[in-house]
């Protein structure tokens, strides 16, 4: 996977810089997301890995499937990827574009798994605290896991905050066993 990410990075960066210059980050995000989803379909994967199909045929197929989601510049981007035999990188390009977009917008996706339902006030308080701590706009998803016993586990990018009773008991057991 690291190799695919490395190959995708310059294309994602070029797309991001272009989208930022023209002020259309959201439009490019949507286009790349659609193209990335199309590139993951089994029939398209088969087409892209087929040595008998030309780069132009592959590009035309992806552009046709994406339909109106791609503007003229998006179609040109697909054509360039196709010429370089990089259409299979579309999912990684889309993913890296979203990371760059989130960094530009100073936003982060946060997953909160709690032992009990959180009301709107609790969610807002947690969101405000995380926003201050991480210095980013918080896009929070809350889910329920009764096996935590109490507390919550918060995942924000590479940061994990385990405030669950189960997590604390596990830490206590590890410290007692060592």
C-alpha positions, 0 to 999 in steps of 0.5 A: 500500500505504501507504494500506491500512496507514493505513486498517488501523492504527486497527482493528488498534490497537483489536483489539490493545488489546481483546485485551490488555485481555482477555488473549487476544492469541494467540486474537485473533492466530489469529482475525485471521490466519484472517480475513485469509487468508479475505479474500485468497481470490479468491471472497471478494475478488470478493464484497467488491468487489461493489456488489450485496452488502450489508455484512451479507451480506459479514460473514455470508459471512466469518463463515461461512467462518471458522467456529469460528475467530471467537468472538463478539467476533471476529464483532462485529469483522467486523461493524463492519469490514463496516459501515464497508466495511473487510473488504478490510483484514483482511490488513493489520489482521492483519499490523499486529496481529502487529507490535504483538503481537511488540513487546509480547512483545519478540520478533522474527523473524530470517531467517538465510541461511548458506553452510553448514549450522548445527548446533544449538549454532551456532544457539543461540549466534547466537540468544543473541548476537542476543537480547542485541544486539536485546534481544528474544526471537528466533524464528530461521529458518535456510536455506542458500544455497551462493552466499554462499561463506561466512558468513551474512546475517541479517535481523531486521526492518529490520536486515540484517547481511551477514557473507557472503564474497560481500557483503564481496567486493561491498563491496570491489569497490565501494570499489575502483571508486569 
